[in-house]
Amino acid sequence: MKFDIVTIFPKMISSGLTEGVVSRGIQRGLVDVSVHDLRDYTIDRHRTVDDAPYGGGPGMVMKVEPLGLAVRAIAMERGQPDLVILLSPQGRRYSQAEAERLRHLNHIVLLCGRYEGVDDRVRDVVATEELSIGDYVLSGGETAALIVIDSVSRLVPGVVGDPESVEHDSFSRGLLDHPHYTRPANFEGLGVPEVLLSGHHAEVSKWRKRAALVRTLERRPDLLTTAMLDDEEQSLLNQIQKEQGS
């Protein structure tokens, strides 16, 4: 899996890749991340990446030429990317399903916006799509880029040590994860559900399925409209809704 990130703050990306799961994936050769300083693709001696907006208004707008040159250089040096993604609050909402989609690609370029925004022609002739990590405003796309890299990379076989943990993550099948517990068995009067101490694997599995459904129903009921439930989960959900009178 190959990522190229275009940013005016390359150290923000590089520092975020030095620890954790993605770092291990890079060290194992399973994930290839290259960071590009947008200023290296400017066409003036001041290395200008932004300018005042036509029509007036506050802030500065990122220029189209450096971004276009950067993507062109990446294609020549690293191969033609499958996607060029502009990280933008105007993009399609990023989700686990989007991470799964991107996981099946070989090469992705991520463009990190800054300032008031980017010249809209970036959307027309440079980027192939836009993604937003949520309905809020960040100072730039670097944090969003790290989120995309992390969420996609952990789906690459071998990046996460235990593949089963990935399969049971929240949102992997459209549900929130079940509660987790570890030692001590009692903390300030709060215990652990007895079933988890029973050693009865079938009952533990059933409890976890039910707990995940209860948590999703309480916190994110919208997820249940598209969740992929097996027969046991559907039966448990029907039972839970009957108990709750919903």
Secondary structure as GFF3:
##gff-version 3
##sequence-region A 1 246
A	DSSP	beta_strand	2	7	.	.	.	ID=ss1
A	DSSP	alpha_helix	10	16	.	.	.	ID=ss2
A	DSSP	alpha_helix	20	27	.	.	.	ID=ss3
A	DSSP	beta_strand	32	37	.	.	.	ID=ss4
A	DSSP	three_ten_helix	38	41	.	.	.	ID=ss5
A	DSSP	beta_strand	50	51	.	.	.	ID=ss6
A	DSSP	beta_strand	61	62	.	.	.	ID=ss7
A	DSSP	alpha_helix	64	78	.	.	.	ID=ss8
A	DSSP	beta_strand	83	93	.	.	.	ID=ss9
A	DSSP	alpha_helix	96	103	.	.	.	ID=ss10
A	DSSP	beta_strand	107	112	.	.	.	ID=ss11
A	DSSP	beta_strand	117	118	.	.	.	ID=ss12
A	DSSP	alpha_helix	121	125	.	.	.	ID=ss13
A	DSSP	beta_strand	129	132	.	.	.	ID=ss14
A	DSSP	alpha_helix	142	153	.	.	.	ID=ss15
A	DSSP	alpha_helix	163	167	.	.	.	ID=ss16
A	DSSP	beta_strand	186	187	.	.	.	ID=ss17
A	DSSP	beta_strand	190	191	.	.	.	ID=ss18
A	DSSP	three_ten_helix	194	197	.	.	.	ID=ss19
A	DSSP	alpha_helix	201	219	.	.	.	ID=ss20
A	DSSP	three_ten_helix	221	225	.	.	.	ID=ss21
A	DSSP	alpha_helix	231	244	.	.	.	ID=ss22
###
